[in-house]
Amino acid sequence: MSAESFTTPTNTPVLMPKLGQAMTEGTVLQWHRRDGERVEQGQLLLTIETDKATFDIEAPASGVVHILVPEG
């Protein structure tokens, strides 16, 4: 096989979005996918909580979930 036929997986980190000027931290309230589970771009991935509201975060890309930050 040629080198062109191989593809290497890429990681797409999901970073805590800054949801307001004064936001300095947030909490992972709930993961809607398990570690190792496949997710498609646009599917609900997690819910975060700030001092003012909760927000649902969608998967920015399709792939396999690797959870590095637990709930809470």
CHARMM internal coordinates of N, CA and C (Angstrom, degrees):
IC EDIT
DIST 1 N 1 CA 1.4503
DIST 1 CA 1 C 1.5171
ANGL 1 N 1 CA 1 C 109.66
DIST 1 C 2 N 1.2788
ANGL 1 CA 1 C 2 N 115.10
DIHE 1 N 1 CA 1 C 2 N 147.92
DIST 2 N 2 CA 1.4573
ANGL 1 C 2 N 2 CA 119.21
DIHE 1 CA 1 C 2 N 2 CA 178.30
DIST 2 CA 2 C 1.5205
ANGL 2 N 2 CA 2 C 109.65
DIHE 1 C 2 N 2 CA 2 C -87.16
DIST 2 C 3 N 1.3092
ANGL 2 CA 2 C 3 N 115.24
DIHE 2 N 2 CA 2 C 3 N 162.75
DIST 3 N 3 CA 1.4695
ANGL 2 C 3 N 3 CA 120.56
DIHE 2 CA 2 C 3 N 3 CA -179.87
DIST 3 CA 3 C 1.5200
ANGL 3 N 3 CA 3 C 111.15
DIHE 2 C 3 N 3 CA 3 C -62.72
DIST 3 C 4 N 1.3317
ANGL 3 CA 3 C 4 N 117.44
DIHE 3 N 3 CA 3 C 4 N -27.47
DIST 4 N 4 CA 1.4632
ANGL 3 C 4 N 4 CA 120.35
DIHE 3 CA 3 C 4 N 4 CA -178.75
DIST 4 CA 4 C 1.5235
ANGL 4 N 4 CA 4 C 112.45
DIHE 3 C 4 N 4 CA 4 C -68.70
DIST 4 C 5 N 1.3425
ANGL 4 CA 4 C 5 N 117.58
DIHE 4 N 4 CA 4 C 5 N -21.73
DIST 5 N 5 CA 1.4530
ANGL 4 C 5 N 5 CA 119.82
DIHE 4 CA 4 C 5 N 5 CA -176.77
DIST 5 CA 5 C 1.5211
ANGL 5 N 5 CA 5 C 113.10
DIHE 4 C 5 N 5 CA 5 C -83.31
DIST 5 C 6 N 1.3193
ANGL 5 CA 5 C 6 N 117.22
DIHE 5 N 5 CA 5 C 6 N -9.31
DIST 6 N 6 CA 1.4565
ANGL 5 C 6 N 6 CA 121.10
DIHE 5 CA 5 C 6 N 6 CA 178.25
DIST 6 CA 6 C 1.5195
ANGL 6 N 6 CA 6 C 109.72
DIHE 5 C 6 N 6 CA 6 C -94.80
DIST 6 C 7 N 1.3094
ANGL 6 CA 6 C 7 N 115.53
DIHE 6 N 6 CA 6 C 7 N 137.60
DIST 7 N 7 CA 1.4599
ANGL 6 C 7 N 7 CA 119.60
DIHE 6 CA 6 C 7 N 7 CA 172.83
DIST 7 CA 7 C 1.5159
ANGL 7 N 7 CA 7 C 107.66
DIHE 6 C 7 N 7 CA 7 C -120.86
DIST 7 C 8 N 1.2791
ANGL 7 CA 7 C 8 N 116.75
DIHE 7 N 7 CA 7 C 8 N 141.16
DIST 8 N 8 CA 1.4555
ANGL 7 C 8 N 8 CA 120.60
DIHE 7 CA 7 C 8 N 8 CA 177.74
DIST 8 CA 8 C 1.5190
ANGL 8 N 8 CA 8 C 108.46
DIHE 7 C 8 N 8 CA 8 C -102.31
DIST 8 C 9 N 1.3212
ANGL 8 CA 8 C 9 N 116.49
DIHE 8 N 8 CA 8 C 9 N 138.06
DIST 9 N 9 CA 1.4570
ANGL 8 C 9 N 9 CA 118.29
DIHE 8 CA 8 C 9 N 9 CA 179.13
DIST 9 CA 9 C 1.5248
ANGL 9 N 9 CA 9 C 110.16
DIHE 8 C 9 N 9 CA 9 C -66.34
DIST 9 C 10 N 1.3047
ANGL 9 CA 9 C 10 N 115.23
DIHE 9 N 9 CA 9 C 10 N 144.91
DIST 10 N 10 CA 1.4562
ANGL 9 C 10 N 10 CA 119.92
DIHE 9 CA 9 C 10 N 10 CA 176.43
DIST 10 CA 10 C 1.5153
ANGL 10 N 10 CA 10 C 108.64
DIHE 9 C 10 N 10 CA 10 C -112.60
DIST 10 C 11 N 1.2880
ANGL 10 CA 10 C 11 N 115.55
DIHE 10 N 10 CA 10 C 11 N 147.80
DIST 11 N 11 CA 1.4592
ANGL 10 C 11 N 11 CA 121.18
DIHE 10 CA 10 C 11 N 11 CA 177.05
DIST 11 CA 11 C 1.5229
ANGL 11 N 11 CA 11 C 108.41
DIHE 10 C 11 N 11 CA 11 C -95.44
DIST 11 C 12 N 1.3047
ANGL 11 CA 11 C 12 N 115.36
DIHE 11 N 11 CA 11 C 12 N 137.56
DIST 12 N 12 CA 1.4581
ANGL 11 C 12 N 12 CA 121.06
DIHE 11 CA 11 C 12 N 12 CA 175.05
DIST 12 CA 12 C 1.5136
ANGL 12 N 12 CA 12 C 106.99
DIHE 11 C 12 N 12 CA 12 C -117.51
DIST 12 C 13 N 1.3270
ANGL 12 CA 12 C 13 N 117.37
DIHE 12 N 12 CA 12 C 13 N 98.20
DIST 13 N 13 CA 1.4655
ANGL 12 C 13 N 13 CA 118.12
DIHE 12 CA 12 C 13 N 13 CA -179.23
DIST 13 CA 13 C 1.5267
ANGL 13 N 13 CA 13 C 111.03
DIHE 12 C 13 N 13 CA 13 C -67.46
DIST 13 C 14 N 1.3176
ANGL 13 CA 13 C 14 N 114.95
DIHE 13 N 13 CA 13 C 14 N 144.13
DIST 14 N 14 CA 1.4611
ANGL 13 C 14 N 14 CA 121.04
DIHE 13 CA 13 C 14 N 14 CA 174.48
DIST 14 CA 14 C 1.5136
ANGL 14 N 14 CA 14 C 105.63
DIHE 13 C 14 N 14 CA 14 C -107.23
DIST 14 C 15 N 1.3123
ANGL 14 CA 14 C 15 N 115.55
DIHE 14 N 14 CA 14 C 15 N 108.46
DIST 15 N 15 CA 1.4592
ANGL 14 C 15 N 15 CA 121.29
DIHE 14 CA 14 C 15 N 15 CA -177.62
DIST 15 CA 15 C 1.5194
ANGL 15 N 15 CA 15 C 110.13
DIHE 14 C 15 N 15 CA 15 C -95.83
DIST 15 C 16 N 1.3244
ANGL 15 CA 15 C 16 N 115.75
DIHE 15 N 15 CA 15 C 16 N 151.22
DIST 16 N 16 CA 1.4574
ANGL 15 C 16 N 16 CA 120.60
DIHE 15 CA 15 C 16 N 16 CA 176.72
DIST 16 CA 16 C 1.5297
ANGL 16 N 16 CA 16 C 107.66
DIHE 15 C 16 N 16 CA 16 C -63.22
DIST 16 C 17 N 1.3315
ANGL 16 CA 16 C 17 N 117.36
DIHE 16 N 16 CA 16 C 17 N 117.33
DIST 17 N 17 CA 1.4639
ANGL 16 C 17 N 17 CA 118.63
DIHE 16 CA 16 C 17 N 17 CA -179.74
DIST 17 CA 17 C 1.5205
ANGL 17 N 17 CA 17 C 111.22
DIHE 16 C 17 N 17 CA 17 C -71.83
DIST 17 C 18 N 1.3098
ANGL 17 CA 17 C 18 N 116.28
DIHE 17 N 17 CA 17 C 18 N 146.94
DIST 18 N 18 CA 1.4620
ANGL 17 C 18 N 18 CA 120.58
DIHE 17 CA 17 C 18 N 18 CA 174.55
DIST 18 CA 18 C 1.5221
ANGL 18 N 18 CA 18 C 105.97
DIHE 17 C 18 N 18 CA 18 C -86.86
DIST 18 C 19 N 1.3206
ANGL 18 CA 18 C 19 N 116.17
DIHE 18 N 18 CA 18 C 19 N 108.46
DIST 19 N 19 CA 1.4575
ANGL 18 C 19 N 19 CA 121.67
DIHE 18 CA 18 C 19 N 19 CA -170.62
DIST 19 CA 19 C 1.5209
ANGL 19 N 19 CA 19 C 113.79
DIHE 18 C 19 N 19 CA 19 C -96.94
DIST 19 C 20 N 1.2970
ANGL 19 CA 19 C 20 N 116.87
DIHE 19 N 19 CA 19 C 20 N 9.89
DIST 20 N 20 CA 1.4568
ANGL 19 C 20 N 20 CA 121.31
DIHE 19 CA 19 C 20 N 20 CA 177.25
DIST 20 CA 20 C 1.5100
ANGL 20 N 20 CA 20 C 109.75
DIHE 19 C 20 N 20 CA 20 C -177.60
DIST 20 C 21 N 1.3090
ANGL 20 CA 20 C 21 N 116.80
DIHE 20 N 20 CA 20 C 21 N 160.18
DIST 21 N 21 CA 1.4671
ANGL 20 C 21 N 21 CA 122.19
DIHE 20 CA 20 C 21 N 21 CA -177.99
DIST 21 CA 21 C 1.5263
ANGL 21 N 21 CA 21 C 112.37
DIHE 20 C 21 N 21 CA 21 C -57.55
DIST 21 C 22 N 1.3334
ANGL 21 CA 21 C 22 N 116.13
DIHE 21 N 21 CA 21 C 22 N -38.65
DIST 22 N 22 CA 1.4621
ANGL 21 C 22 N 22 CA 120.17
DIHE 21 CA 21 C 22 N 22 CA -174.91
DIST 22 CA 22 C 1.5270
ANGL 22 N 22 CA 22 C 113.42
DIHE 21 C 22 N 22 CA 22 C -91.74
DIST 22 C 23 N 1.3260
ANGL 22 CA 22 C 23 N 117.83
DIHE 22 N 22 CA 22 C 23 N -3.00
DIST 23 N 23 CA 1.4656
ANGL 22 C 23 N 23 CA 120.16
DIHE 22 CA 22 C 23 N 23 CA -177.05
DIST 23 CA 23 C 1.5231
ANGL 23 N 23 CA 23 C 110.51
DIHE 22 C 23 N 23 CA 23 C -69.60
DIST 23 C 24 N 1.3216
ANGL 23 CA 23 C 24 N 115.52
DIHE 23 N 23 CA 23 C 24 N 125.27
DIST 24 N 24 CA 1.4674
ANGL 23 C 24 N 24 CA 120.32
DIHE 23 CA 23 C 24 N 24 CA 177.89
DIST 24 CA 24 C 1.5159
ANGL 24 N 24 CA 24 C 112.36
DIHE 23 C 24 N 24 CA 24 C -118.94
DIST 24 C 25 N 1.3370
ANGL 24 CA 24 C 25 N 118.14
DIHE 24 N 24 CA 24 C 25 N -17.94
DIST 25 N 25 CA 1.4602
ANGL 24 C 25 N 25 CA 120.89
DIHE 24 CA 24 C 25 N 25 CA 179.07
DIST 25 CA 25 C 1.5200
ANGL 25 N 25 CA 25 C 110.14
DIHE 24 C 25 N 25 CA 25 C -157.54
DIST 25 C 26 N 1.3222
ANGL 25 CA 25 C 26 N 114.00
DIHE 25 N 25 CA 25 C 26 N 162.39
DIST 26 N 26 CA 1.4531
ANGL 25 C 26 N 26 CA 121.58
DIHE 25 CA 25 C 26 N 26 CA 177.48
DIST 26 CA 26 C 1.5158
ANGL 26 N 26 CA 26 C 108.58
DIHE 25 C 26 N 26 CA 26 C -151.51
DIST 26 C 27 N 1.3177
ANGL 26 CA 26 C 27 N 116.18
DIHE 26 N 26 CA 26 C 27 N 169.68
DIST 27 N 27 CA 1.4602
ANGL 26 C 27 N 27 CA 122.38
DIHE 26 CA 26 C 27 N 27 CA -177.73
DIST 27 CA 27 C 1.5165
ANGL 27 N 27 CA 27 C 109.18
DIHE 26 C 27 N 27 CA 27 C -125.93
DIST 27 C 28 N 1.3413
ANGL 27 CA 27 C 28 N 116.20
DIHE 27 N 27 CA 27 C 28 N 137.60
DIST 28 N 28 CA 1.4609
ANGL 27 C 28 N 28 CA 120.03
DIHE 27 CA 27 C 28 N 28 CA 172.17
DIST 28 CA 28 C 1.5188
ANGL 28 N 28 CA 28 C 106.01
DIHE 27 C 28 N 28 CA 28 C -73.51
DIST 28 C 29 N 1.3063
ANGL 28 CA 28 C 29 N 115.94
DIHE 28 N 28 CA 28 C 29 N 110.00
DIST 29 N 29 CA 1.4536
ANGL 28 C 29 N 29 CA 121.51
DIHE 28 CA 28 C 29 N 29 CA -178.53
DIST 29 CA 29 C 1.5304
ANGL 29 N 29 CA 29 C 110.14
DIHE 28 C 29 N 29 CA 29 C -81.04
DIST 29 C 30 N 1.3558
ANGL 29 CA 29 C 30 N 116.45
DIHE 29 N 29 CA 29 C 30 N -44.39
DIST 30 N 30 CA 1.4596
ANGL 29 C 30 N 30 CA 119.77
DIHE 29 CA 29 C 30 N 30 CA -178.70
DIST 30 CA 30 C 1.5248
ANGL 30 N 30 CA 30 C 110.47
DIHE 29 C 30 N 30 CA 30 C -157.13
DIST 30 C 31 N 1.3277
ANGL 30 CA 30 C 31 N 115.82
DIHE 30 N 30 CA 30 C 31 N 135.07
DIST 31 N 31 CA 1.4671
ANGL 30 C 31 N 31 CA 122.15
DIHE 30 CA 30 C 31 N 31 CA 168.58
DIST 31 CA 31 C 1.5181
ANGL 31 N 31 CA 31 C 106.95
DIHE 30 C 31 N 31 CA 31 C -89.77
DIST 31 C 32 N 1.3205
ANGL 31 CA 31 C 32 N 117.47
DIHE 31 N 31 CA 31 C 32 N 131.07
DIST 32 N 32 CA 1.4641
ANGL 31 C 32 N 32 CA 121.58
DIHE 31 CA 31 C 32 N 32 CA 179.83
DIST 32 CA 32 C 1.5241
ANGL 32 N 32 CA 32 C 111.52
DIHE 31 C 32 N 32 CA 32 C -96.78
DIST 32 C 33 N 1.3232
ANGL 32 CA 32 C 33 N 117.28
DIHE 32 N 32 CA 32 C 33 N -0.93
DIST 33 N 33 CA 1.4617
ANGL 32 C 33 N 33 CA 124.34
DIHE 32 CA 32 C 33 N 33 CA 174.04
DIST 33 CA 33 C 1.5202
ANGL 33 N 33 CA 33 C 107.68
DIHE 32 C 33 N 33 CA 33 C -130.50
DIST 33 C 34 N 1.3310
ANGL 33 CA 33 C 34 N 116.83
DIHE 33 N 33 CA 33 C 34 N 151.06
DIST 34 N 34 CA 1.4592
ANGL 33 C 34 N 34 CA 121.30
DIHE 33 CA 33 C 34 N 34 CA 178.58
DIST 34 CA 34 C 1.5254
ANGL 34 N 34 CA 34 C 110.42
DIHE 33 C 34 N 34 CA 34 C -91.08
DIST 34 C 35 N 1.3129
ANGL 34 CA 34 C 35 N 115.97
DIHE 34 N 34 CA 34 C 35 N 158.78
DIST 35 N 35 CA 1.4514
ANGL 34 C 35 N 35 CA 121.71
DIHE 34 CA 34 C 35 N 35 CA 175.27
DIST 35 CA 35 C 1.5262
ANGL 35 N 35 CA 35 C 108.71
DIHE 34 C 35 N 35 CA 35 C -58.63
DIST 35 C 36 N 1.3170
ANGL 35 CA 35 C 36 N 117.04
DIHE 35 N 35 CA 35 C 36 N 129.14
DIST 36 N 36 CA 1.4525
ANGL 35 C 36 N 36 CA 122.09
DIHE 35 CA 35 C 36 N 36 CA -179.17
DIST 36 CA 36 C 1.5199
ANGL 36 N 36 CA 36 C 114.39
DIHE 35 C 36 N 36 CA 36 C 89.74
DIST 36 C 37 N 1.3138
ANGL 36 CA 36 C 37 N 117.93
DIHE 36 N 36 CA 36 C 37 N -7.01
DIST 37 N 37 CA 1.4633
ANGL 36 C 37 N 37 CA 122.00
DIHE 36 CA 36 C 37 N 37 CA -178.81
DIST 37 CA 37 C 1.5317
ANGL 37 N 37 CA 37 C 110.04
DIHE 36 C 37 N 37 CA 37 C -83.09
DIST 37 C 38 N 1.3093
ANGL 37 CA 37 C 38 N 116.55
DIHE 37 N 37 CA 37 C 38 N 145.57
DIST 38 N 38 CA 1.4588
ANGL 37 C 38 N 38 CA 121.69
DIHE 37 CA 37 C 38 N 38 CA 177.76
DIST 38 CA 38 C 1.5295
ANGL 38 N 38 CA 38 C 109.27
DIHE 37 C 38 N 38 CA 38 C -78.55
DIST 38 C 39 N 1.3284
ANGL 38 CA 38 C 39 N 115.19
DIHE 38 N 38 CA 38 C 39 N 143.32
DIST 39 N 39 CA 1.4575
ANGL 38 C 39 N 39 CA 121.82
DIHE 38 CA 38 C 39 N 39 CA 177.29
DIST 39 CA 39 C 1.5254
ANGL 39 N 39 CA 39 C 107.67
DIHE 38 C 39 N 39 CA 39 C -135.79
DIST 39 C 40 N 1.3097
ANGL 39 CA 39 C 40 N 116.33
DIHE 39 N 39 CA 39 C 40 N 145.76
DIST 40 N 40 CA 1.4578
ANGL 39 C 40 N 40 CA 121.86
DIHE 39 CA 39 C 40 N 40 CA 177.16
DIST 40 CA 40 C 1.5300
ANGL 40 N 40 CA 40 C 109.07
DIHE 39 C 40 N 40 CA 40 C -102.67
DIST 40 C 41 N 1.3138
ANGL 40 CA 40 C 41 N 115.17
DIHE 40 N 40 CA 40 C 41 N 147.33
DIST 41 N 41 CA 1.4649
ANGL 40 C 41 N 41 CA 120.38
DIHE 40 CA 40 C 41 N 41 CA 179.03
DIST 41 CA 41 C 1.5237
ANGL 41 N 41 CA 41 C 109.65
DIHE 40 C 41 N 41 CA 41 C -51.92
DIST 41 C 42 N 1.3199
ANGL 41 CA 41 C 42 N 115.66
DIHE 41 N 41 CA 41 C 42 N 133.31
DIST 42 N 42 CA 1.4638
ANGL 41 C 42 N 42 CA 121.29
DIHE 41 CA 41 C 42 N 42 CA 178.74
DIST 42 CA 42 C 1.5175
ANGL 42 N 42 CA 42 C 114.72
DIHE 41 C 42 N 42 CA 42 C 92.08
DIST 42 C 43 N 1.3426
ANGL 42 CA 42 C 43 N 118.34
DIHE 42 N 42 CA 42 C 43 N -13.48
DIST 43 N 43 CA 1.4624
ANGL 42 C 43 N 43 CA 120.00
DIHE 42 CA 42 C 43 N 43 CA 177.69
DIST 43 CA 43 C 1.5229
ANGL 43 N 43 CA 43 C 110.03
DIHE 42 C 43 N 43 CA 43 C -74.74
DIST 43 C 44 N 1.3156
ANGL 43 CA 43 C 44 N 115.67
DIHE 43 N 43 CA 43 C 44 N 151.32
DIST 44 N 44 CA 1.4591
ANGL 43 C 44 N 44 CA 121.50
DIHE 43 CA 43 C 44 N 44 CA 177.38
DIST 44 CA 44 C 1.5221
ANGL 44 N 44 CA 44 C 109.51
DIHE 43 C 44 N 44 CA 44 C -61.53
DIST 44 C 45 N 1.3171
ANGL 44 CA 44 C 45 N 116.65
DIHE 44 N 44 CA 44 C 45 N 125.85
DIST 45 N 45 CA 1.4614
ANGL 44 C 45 N 45 CA 121.60
DIHE 44 CA 44 C 45 N 45 CA -176.32
DIST 45 CA 45 C 1.5217
ANGL 45 N 45 CA 45 C 111.85
DIHE 44 C 45 N 45 CA 45 C -108.78
DIST 45 C 46 N 1.3272
ANGL 45 CA 45 C 46 N 116.93
DIHE 45 N 45 CA 45 C 46 N -50.09
DIST 46 N 46 CA 1.4535
ANGL 45 C 46 N 46 CA 119.91
DIHE 45 CA 45 C 46 N 46 CA -179.07
DIST 46 CA 46 C 1.5135
ANGL 46 N 46 CA 46 C 110.91
DIHE 45 C 46 N 46 CA 46 C -155.04
DIST 46 C 47 N 1.3095
ANGL 46 CA 46 C 47 N 115.01
DIHE 46 N 46 CA 46 C 47 N 164.17
DIST 47 N 47 CA 1.4648
ANGL 46 C 47 N 47 CA 122.26
DIHE 46 CA 46 C 47 N 47 CA 174.80
DIST 47 CA 47 C 1.5179
ANGL 47 N 47 CA 47 C 107.41
DIHE 46 C 47 N 47 CA 47 C -118.35
DIST 47 C 48 N 1.3247
ANGL 47 CA 47 C 48 N 115.33
DIHE 47 N 47 CA 47 C 48 N 130.47
DIST 48 N 48 CA 1.4642
ANGL 47 C 48 N 48 CA 120.11
DIHE 47 CA 47 C 48 N 48 CA 177.04
DIST 48 CA 48 C 1.5181
ANGL 48 N 48 CA 48 C 109.48
DIHE 47 C 48 N 48 CA 48 C -114.46
DIST 48 C 49 N 1.3277
ANGL 48 CA 48 C 49 N 114.47
DIHE 48 N 48 CA 48 C 49 N 157.38
DIST 49 N 49 CA 1.4581
ANGL 48 C 49 N 49 CA 121.23
DIHE 48 CA 48 C 49 N 49 CA -179.56
DIST 49 CA 49 C 1.5181
ANGL 49 N 49 CA 49 C 108.56
DIHE 48 C 49 N 49 CA 49 C -126.80
DIST 49 C 50 N 1.3208
ANGL 49 CA 49 C 50 N 115.45
DIHE 49 N 49 CA 49 C 50 N 133.67
DIST 50 N 50 CA 1.4666
ANGL 49 C 50 N 50 CA 121.06
DIHE 49 CA 49 C 50 N 50 CA 173.01
DIST 50 CA 50 C 1.5169
ANGL 50 N 50 CA 50 C 107.11
DIHE 49 C 50 N 50 CA 50 C -112.07
DIST 50 C 51 N 1.3130
ANGL 50 CA 50 C 51 N 116.41
DIHE 50 N 50 CA 50 C 51 N -176.29
DIST 51 N 51 CA 1.4654
ANGL 50 C 51 N 51 CA 119.15
DIHE 50 CA 50 C 51 N 51 CA 179.19
DIST 51 CA 51 C 1.5239
ANGL 51 N 51 CA 51 C 112.29
DIHE 50 C 51 N 51 CA 51 C -68.36
DIST 51 C 52 N 1.3499
ANGL 51 CA 51 C 52 N 117.51
DIHE 51 N 51 CA 51 C 52 N -12.84
DIST 52 N 52 CA 1.4571
ANGL 51 C 52 N 52 CA 119.88
DIHE 51 CA 51 C 52 N 52 CA -176.51
DIST 52 CA 52 C 1.5259
ANGL 52 N 52 CA 52 C 115.46
DIHE 51 C 52 N 52 CA 52 C -117.16
DIST 52 C 53 N 1.3317
ANGL 52 CA 52 C 53 N 118.50
DIHE 52 N 52 CA 52 C 53 N -22.29
DIST 53 N 53 CA 1.4668
ANGL 52 C 53 N 53 CA 119.28
DIHE 52 CA 52 C 53 N 53 CA -174.06
DIST 53 CA 53 C 1.5302
ANGL 53 N 53 CA 53 C 110.93
DIHE 52 C 53 N 53 CA 53 C -163.91
DIST 53 C 54 N 1.3437
ANGL 53 CA 53 C 54 N 115.19
DIHE 53 N 53 CA 53 C 54 N 173.32
DIST 54 N 54 CA 1.4610
ANGL 53 C 54 N 54 CA 121.23
DIHE 53 CA 53 C 54 N 54 CA 172.01
DIST 54 CA 54 C 1.5293
ANGL 54 N 54 CA 54 C 107.77
DIHE 53 C 54 N 54 CA 54 C -114.36
DIST 54 C 55 N 1.3274
ANGL 54 CA 54 C 55 N 115.60
DIHE 54 N 54 CA 54 C 55 N 148.21
DIST 55 N 55 CA 1.4558
ANGL 54 C 55 N 55 CA 121.27
DIHE 54 CA 54 C 55 N 55 CA -177.05
DIST 55 CA 55 C 1.5207
ANGL 55 N 55 CA 55 C 109.90
DIHE 54 C 55 N 55 CA 55 C -137.25
DIST 55 C 56 N 1.3275
ANGL 55 CA 55 C 56 N 116.28
DIHE 55 N 55 CA 55 C 56 N 138.80
DIST 56 N 56 CA 1.4561
ANGL 55 C 56 N 56 CA 122.01
DIHE 55 CA 55 C 56 N 56 CA 174.11
DIST 56 CA 56 C 1.5249
ANGL 56 N 56 CA 56 C 108.12
DIHE 55 C 56 N 56 CA 56 C -91.03
DIST 56 C 57 N 1.3267
ANGL 56 CA 56 C 57 N 116.66
DIHE 56 N 56 CA 56 C 57 N 135.58
DIST 57 N 57 CA 1.4557
ANGL 56 C 57 N 57 CA 123.08
DIHE 56 CA 56 C 57 N 57 CA -179.76
DIST 57 CA 57 C 1.5235
ANGL 57 N 57 CA 57 C 107.88
DIHE 56 C 57 N 57 CA 57 C -114.37
DIST 57 C 58 N 1.3320
ANGL 57 CA 57 C 58 N 116.23
DIHE 57 N 57 CA 57 C 58 N 129.39
DIST 58 N 58 CA 1.4553
ANGL 57 C 58 N 58 CA 121.87
DIHE 57 CA 57 C 58 N 58 CA 178.00
DIST 58 CA 58 C 1.5191
ANGL 58 N 58 CA 58 C 110.60
DIHE 57 C 58 N 58 CA 58 C -92.29
DIST 58 C 59 N 1.3190
ANGL 58 CA 58 C 59 N 116.39
DIHE 58 N 58 CA 58 C 59 N 156.63
DIST 59 N 59 CA 1.4632
ANGL 58 C 59 N 59 CA 121.52
DIHE 58 CA 58 C 59 N 59 CA 177.00
DIST 59 CA 59 C 1.5315
ANGL 59 N 59 CA 59 C 108.88
DIHE 58 C 59 N 59 CA 59 C -66.80
DIST 59 C 60 N 1.3226
ANGL 59 CA 59 C 60 N 117.92
DIHE 59 N 59 CA 59 C 60 N 127.11
DIST 60 N 60 CA 1.4666
ANGL 59 C 60 N 60 CA 120.45
DIHE 59 CA 59 C 60 N 60 CA 179.73
DIST 60 CA 60 C 1.5281
ANGL 60 N 60 CA 60 C 112.88
DIHE 59 C 60 N 60 CA 60 C -76.21
DIST 60 C 61 N 1.3249
ANGL 60 CA 60 C 61 N 117.54
DIHE 60 N 60 CA 60 C 61 N -15.06
DIST 61 N 61 CA 1.4653
ANGL 60 C 61 N 61 CA 122.45
DIHE 60 CA 60 C 61 N 61 CA -179.78
DIST 61 CA 61 C 1.5216
ANGL 61 N 61 CA 61 C 108.53
DIHE 60 C 61 N 61 CA 61 C -154.36
DIST 61 C 62 N 1.3140
ANGL 61 CA 61 C 62 N 116.92
DIHE 61 N 61 CA 61 C 62 N 161.26
DIST 62 N 62 CA 1.4604
ANGL 61 C 62 N 62 CA 122.15
DIHE 61 CA 61 C 62 N 62 CA 174.93
DIST 62 CA 62 C 1.5183
ANGL 62 N 62 CA 62 C 109.54
DIHE 61 C 62 N 62 CA 62 C -80.68
DIST 62 C 63 N 1.3200
ANGL 62 CA 62 C 63 N 116.74
DIHE 62 N 62 CA 62 C 63 N 146.49
DIST 63 N 63 CA 1.4524
ANGL 62 C 63 N 63 CA 120.23
DIHE 62 CA 62 C 63 N 63 CA 178.02
DIST 63 CA 63 C 1.5172
ANGL 63 N 63 CA 63 C 111.97
DIHE 62 C 63 N 63 CA 63 C 161.76
DIST 63 C 64 N 1.3190
ANGL 63 CA 63 C 64 N 115.54
DIHE 63 N 63 CA 63 C 64 N -159.28
DIST 64 N 64 CA 1.4637
ANGL 63 C 64 N 64 CA 122.71
DIHE 63 CA 63 C 64 N 64 CA -179.42
DIST 64 CA 64 C 1.5291
ANGL 64 N 64 CA 64 C 108.17
DIHE 63 C 64 N 64 CA 64 C -106.71
DIST 64 C 65 N 1.3239
ANGL 64 CA 64 C 65 N 115.15
DIHE 64 N 64 CA 64 C 65 N 134.51
DIST 65 N 65 CA 1.4653
ANGL 64 C 65 N 65 CA 121.37
DIHE 64 CA 64 C 65 N 65 CA -177.65
DIST 65 CA 65 C 1.5249
ANGL 65 N 65 CA 65 C 110.26
DIHE 64 C 65 N 65 CA 65 C -79.30
DIST 65 C 66 N 1.3223
ANGL 65 CA 65 C 66 N 116.04
DIHE 65 N 65 CA 65 C 66 N 131.97
DIST 66 N 66 CA 1.4649
ANGL 65 C 66 N 66 CA 122.96
DIHE 65 CA 65 C 66 N 66 CA 171.92
DIST 66 CA 66 C 1.5340
ANGL 66 N 66 CA 66 C 106.92
DIHE 65 C 66 N 66 CA 66 C -125.19
DIST 66 C 67 N 1.3060
ANGL 66 CA 66 C 67 N 116.87
DIHE 66 N 66 CA 66 C 67 N 103.56
DIST 67 N 67 CA 1.4742
ANGL 66 C 67 N 67 CA 121.86
DIHE 66 CA 66 C 67 N 67 CA -174.61
DIST 67 CA 67 C 1.5273
ANGL 67 N 67 CA 67 C 108.60
DIHE 66 C 67 N 67 CA 67 C -82.03
DIST 67 C 68 N 1.3236
ANGL 67 CA 67 C 68 N 114.99
DIHE 67 N 67 CA 67 C 68 N 122.46
DIST 68 N 68 CA 1.4619
ANGL 67 C 68 N 68 CA 121.90
DIHE 67 CA 67 C 68 N 68 CA 177.57
DIST 68 CA 68 C 1.5280
ANGL 68 N 68 CA 68 C 112.18
DIHE 67 C 68 N 68 CA 68 C -106.13
DIST 68 C 69 N 1.3391
ANGL 68 CA 68 C 69 N 115.88
DIHE 68 N 68 CA 68 C 69 N -22.62
DIST 69 N 69 CA 1.4660
ANGL 68 C 69 N 69 CA 121.49
DIHE 68 CA 68 C 69 N 69 CA -179.51
DIST 69 CA 69 C 1.5273
ANGL 69 N 69 CA 69 C 107.85
DIHE 68 C 69 N 69 CA 69 C -119.93
DIST 69 C 70 N 1.3276
ANGL 69 CA 69 C 70 N 118.08
DIHE 69 N 69 CA 69 C 70 N 116.40
DIST 70 N 70 CA 1.4615
ANGL 69 C 70 N 70 CA 120.16
DIHE 69 CA 69 C 70 N 70 CA -178.46
DIST 70 CA 70 C 1.5300
ANGL 70 N 70 CA 70 C 112.32
DIHE 69 C 70 N 70 CA 70 C -74.05
DIST 70 C 71 N 1.3173
ANGL 70 CA 70 C 71 N 116.05
DIHE 70 N 70 CA 70 C 71 N 168.61
DIST 71 N 71 CA 1.4630
ANGL 70 C 71 N 71 CA 120.81
DIHE 70 CA 70 C 71 N 71 CA 175.19
DIST 71 CA 71 C 1.5223
ANGL 71 N 71 CA 71 C 108.76
DIHE 70 C 71 N 71 CA 71 C -61.82
DIST 71 C 72 N 1.3151
ANGL 71 CA 71 C 72 N 114.06
DIHE 71 N 71 CA 71 C 72 N 145.68
DIST 72 N 72 CA 1.4655
ANGL 71 C 72 N 72 CA 119.59
DIHE 71 CA 71 C 72 N 72 CA 177.99
DIST 72 CA 72 C 1.4756
ANGL 72 N 72 CA 72 C 112.01
DIHE 71 C 72 N 72 CA 72 C 88.91
END
COOR INIT
IC SEED 1 N 1 CA 1 C
IC BUILD
